[in-house]
Amino acid sequence: MISLVVSLAALAAGYLLYGKFVENVFGPDDRSTPAVTRTDGVDFVPMPEWKSFLVQLLNIAGTGPIFGALMGAAFGPIVFLWIVFGSILGGAVHDYMCGMVSMRHDGASIAELSGVYLGNVPKMIMRVFSVVLLVLCGTVFVTSPAALLAKLTPNALNGTFWAVVILIYYLLATLLPIDQIIGRLYPAFGVLLIVMAITVIGGIVFSGGRYAIPELTLANLHPDGLPVWPYMFITVACGAISGFHATQSPMIAKCLTSEKQGRTVFYGAMISEAVIALIWASAGAAFYGSTQLLNQALGNGASNVVYDISTGVLGPIGGILAVAGVIICPITSGDTAFRSARLILAEIFHLDQKTIFNRLIITIPLLVIGGFLTWFAMVDNRGFETVWRYFSWSNQTLAMVALWTITAYLLKNGKGKYAPFLTALPASFMTAVSVTYILMAKEGLKLAQSISYAIGLIAAAAAFGYFLSIYLRKQKQA
């Protein structure tokens, strides 16, 4: 329990102190934002700060900080460290800078920003990579809530039925102006999500000693012997740092009416997501009592684990309420995943999104592909796990590229002598994570651990060395 309290306090301090430092490095000012200069009534729509925050939180707080945190908890309480420090030093910086740089470029996507600061080849790669990630993300965020809804409804309303319903909702949310569905529903859903998280951890803490939240240890407690590096850093994904957020922040950047709202909306939403991840990691560890039992339960599907924890801790009524929050959480990321994919493809093909026809010719193919992947993922748990693993790796790789893009922005715009290190260090770290994982994972090249570690370290050192050479050259020119 002490470890959880200290972790939550560290996240609060990170927002107040490090978040302010990051804001000062970027230097928001009073210039007009894209929401004001490019208002189109569809995607560029001014929204109040509080509403933008809740929309951003629900965009990014999908299955990742819940399912990812539960799977990360199978490594033991060491996951607390990654959630806390990964969020403060990496994830929140990543989200804030992606949103703010996008605002400075008329709401451009991370793919277009990578082209501006890294060149045309990275732009082409990022265009494909980000759209693939968003479709995978949308698929994950159809499958998991559909499975949970199937558990709460009569047998006739199975997972396939709910998947179709969710995909129809995604069609509407992707096509309609952002303030018509997302802007109206998300504030209420945001409050529900926060209440559900508090309810679950409250049930754990005030269980009369029935459940005990484990204290921090650096030991790897994963029953299958998976190494913490790099598996835990890939598994937790959205709960610490997520490339998916790089696709979401530009969407909300189109809605802010002042650059000074950025720290609350972007940095604050990521810290809030980390709180959700901590709660679910703690709940999983406490409810099952050991990483072995937790890991066995995860073998039957993460959605079943969420259901069991919610009903087990809070009883039938409280459990249904808690699961409702977990259902809403991924759905409200899946819809914006497809919406972000539409916006990126519209940028690529220069299609004006004011007309419904132009939105339809992009959206329909995206949802058809998403529907096929959903069917594959719902065949059995192995299908879902395969999609999740590829999503998680793609997620962290996109975060790596986004961080290097932001680093290039800081280098080019002279944001202080040491400002580029703010993003170059986490970018190097994520380079090592992504390269090492794809080399040794079974869905990757399956190389030996020692070889994968060495190549991952070399890749990170090479990337940082290249950055350092540019940095030193610019310092000499200054």
ABEGO torsion letter per residue (X at the ends): XAAAAAAAAAAAAAAAAAAAAAAAAAGBBABBBAAAAABAGAABBBBBAAAAAAAAAAAABBAAAAAAAAAAAAAEAAAAAAAAAAAAAAAAAAAAAAAAAAAAAGGBBAAAAAAAAAEAAAAAAAAAAAAAAAAAAAAAAAAAAAAAAAAABBAABBAAAAAAAAAAAAAAAAABBAAAAAAAAAAAAAAAAAAAAAAAAAAAAAAGGABBBBBBBABBABAAGBBAOAAAAAAAEAAABBAAAAAAAAAAAAABABAAAAAAAAAAAAAAAAAAAAAAAAAAAAAAGBAAAAAAAAAAEAAAAAAAAAAAAAEAAAAAAAAAAAAAAAAAAAAAAAAAAAAAAAAAAGBBAABAAAAAAAAAAAAAAAAAAAAAAAABAAAAAAAAAAAAAAAAAAAAAAAAAAAAAAAAAGAEAAAAAAAAAAAAAAAAAAAAAAAABAABAGBBAAAAAAAAAAAAAAAAAAAAAAAAAAAAAX
